[in-house]
Amino acid sequence: MTAEPLALYVHWPFCVSKCPYCDFNSHVRADVDQAAWRAALLADLAHEAALLPERRLGSIFFGGGTPSLMPPETVAAVLDAAGRHWGFAPGIEITLEANPSSVEAARFADLAAAGVNRVSLGLQALDDATLAFLGRAHGVDEGLAALETAQRHFARASFDLIYARPGQPLAAWEAELRRAIGFGTGHLSLYQLTIEPGTRFATLAAKGELVLPDGDAAADLFDATRAIAAAAGLPAYEISNHARPGEESRHNLTYWRYGDYAGIGPGAHGRRGGMATFRRRKPENWIAAVDRNGHGIEREDALAPHERAVEALLMGLRLDEGVDLDRIAALAGGEVPVDAKALARVAAQGLAVREGTRLRVTPAGMPVLEAVLREIVA
């Protein structure tokens, strides 16, 4: 039987500035040795390829950080090496995250020529005051010009918006979302603002200087988001992601459906054949490790069957399609790690439903997904 296509994640850790809500592995650096970084990424890639032979890549995702700051020749070199090591499945999806600035948009034609066919833009908001609050370097006009450029050069485009912001009225978000849908992309990532530990927003929240909408207001915003997007032909397929049928992120679906993926670059994670891989997080430590060892791996952990089943449940129940409990049982080597009594309680509340071998969280359960998972996953 032919193995399922593999996904490849490539982490570029550098940014022009650090956003106050961001807890990703991103670092502000002005003096990146591009030749050295290209060589290190290729070495890290070759190491993973040797451990995952006879696979085809179904998707590649350049994330960050701000990978649109990567020289297009580095992107081209990574894609060329990935193709030589593994080969590409028909219709491979190759995504690159980008800041919607005019400087980075000027690289879109070269990135498309290098092989990128899908871009994910961090627009985040459609008014300048909110963009300033979020620490974004672009304004609305610049961001929309970058989106237009992206739609011209790439086969597929997506962009992010952040809602449930302090003091955000429901009607204002509904108007902003309808405007966003009007730009005609086939995919939208719509995230509620959260306070992540270690961020500048966390510091402000601890001082009482930043207050998010309460639970009821956040739930109203979530429900409106789903309803408006679905009515426009972009139903939610994951808790925060909406797409026209066929426009879903194939790469992210590999994560959520618990497929194998290789991760290279600083802080990248991977899952291959029941093994969890973790790259060194700090850029200087990662590149030193690659120079020393030929790869940037800090740790490789063999996952027990129960751990794999739990991970698959936690990821898969984010999806509107839910999970196949027969597959979860196979991963677990027997019993599905679901508390039957807790599931019965949650189902009685209309928050989850079991239909044959499938288990899924209902639309009513999605706003409280974390609580549902804590309750039912054993």
ABEGO torsion letter per residue (X at the ends): XBBBBBBBBBBBABBABBBAABABBBBBBABBBAAAAAAAAAAAAAAAAAABBGBBBABBBBBOEBAAABBAAAAAAAAAAAAAAAEBBBGBBBBBBBBBBAAAAAAAAAAAAAGBABBBBBAGBABAAAAAAAGBABBAAAAAAAAAAAAAABABBBBBBBBGBBGBBAAAAAAAAAAAAAAGBABBBBBBBBBBBGBAAAAAAAAGABBBBBAAAAAAAAAAAAAAAAAAGBBBABAABBBBBGABBAAAAAAAAGBBBBBBEBGBBBBBGGBBBBBBABAAAAAAAAAAAGBABABBBBBBAAAAAAAAAAAAAABAAEBBAAAAAAAAGEBBBBBAAAAAAAAAAGABBBBEABBBBBAAAAAAAAAAAAAABX
